[in-house]
Amino acid sequence: MSTDLSAATAADLRPAPDAAVRALTQAVARVHLPDTPRYRELTVTSNVVKAVRPLVVVEVVDADDVSRVLRIAAACGVPVAVAGTGHGATESMAGAILIHTAALDELTVHPEGRWARVGAGVRWAAVLAACAPHGLAGLCGSSTDVGVVGFLTGGGVGPMVRSHGLSSDSVRAFDVVTGDGVLRRATATENPDLFWGLRGGKGSLGVVTAVEIDLADQAEVYAGSIWFDGADATAVVRTWSVWSDLLPTEGTTSLAVMRLPDMDEFPEPLRGRTTIALRFTWTGDPAVGEEMIRAMRAVATPLIDSVAVMPYAALGAVHADPEDPMPLHETSLLLDDFGPDTADVLVELVGPAAQTAQAMVEVRQLGGRLRTGPDCAFAHREAAYQVFVLGLMIPEIAQVVAADARRITDALAPWARTGGLPNFTDTAGVAWAQRVYPPQVAARLRELSRAYDPAGVLLAARGVRG
């Protein structure tokens, strides 16, 4: 296998996709063309509405592979996209080379120093399992099925965000191949500008091959969910709006209005009806956490109450996000406030008496230590709440789902603030960047992108490059 890039592209220097594919097949071992089984496996997304159809998939096995791909892409004038787990896809990647990082599966826990080194193909569930014997915890998201690197490069708002802060604040170092094909290490003191941009900048500056993260001393949490009948929506949502505002930083909570289908995989009390799911994670003394949640338990009789002491490795059970691919329509917005007036509006919009096409509308409390972390490209630490609207894009009702999501976000506009979170903004390109990054952050990312990716090969940088 040749690794001489000039030789690999000498036969055809035209900036054309076919030249890139020929060069890749000579320079990299695992190149998967369309209509091959491995191509189909590696282009599966968690949201089947966001199907990806890249020119070719390169399954990289190390940083050298990544470097070769980026250099060939620059020589041939072909853009490069990145995927690790199938989560977070926002565009088709048509005409692009897809670097797939699943084979970068390094995972080493250093219990004596309370840190871990994690490859770009590793999911959070594996990290939690490796840390559990040592009583340590990585700051994962609500779903432990997502990739560590994709989550962290988007900042990372998890179920302990108020007590432990933004998950990317726990990053010690990135190993990253920047758009120019150079492998670099980024820390607070080594390439600090790159370190700033990788925390919240998603893949706009390079392809992260590994990350080193600090681990929390958190073997257990007092956590779970309490489900109420939709008939109690007004009392539950209004009480939560006041209770959450008084909650100490040891607690992180969200509230979701759910409409689960009448299917066997869901608990019988929740099927085919409107329910309210209160999610709660308490990182302090469980006895204090029990006192904290007592007010919400007293609002109405729960259908299910799973809040209890649990191993940290089981944290994904709090939200119980589905892992199988589904056709989804996602919308989100940030709020400055969620008081009783906003609670009443939410119940009118999606409560049991409302006509809505959404499967879930979640309000997630932010604040706490999220607001106090180090400066990085994640730009919206001051938001108080996030609303996440999720609908099933069944073809017969797809237009209805999208229109209904707009109805909900439009009605909540009086409490909304400008901006969006990188991992929750379901668009791409300029529209995504304008929503996620204020002008000064976008300008800094643009400058860094031009410095580290002079040929502009990284597809994720299009939004900030303009």
Beta strands, then each sheet from edge to edge (+ up, - down):
strand 1: 31-32
strand 2: 56-59
strand 3: 80-83
strand 4: 97-100
strand 5: 107-110
strand 6: 115-119
strand 7: 171-178
strand 8: 183-186
strand 9: 206-214
strand 10: 220-229
strand 11: 251-259
strand 12: 274-282
strand 13: 304-305
strand 14: 308-311
strand 15: 328-335
strand 16: 360-365
strand 17: 385-392
strand 18: 416-417
sheet 1: 1+ 2- 4- 3-
sheet 2: 5+ 6- 9+ 7- 8+
sheet 3: 13+ 10- 12+ 11- 16+ 17- 15+ 18-
sheet 4: 13+ 10- 14+
end
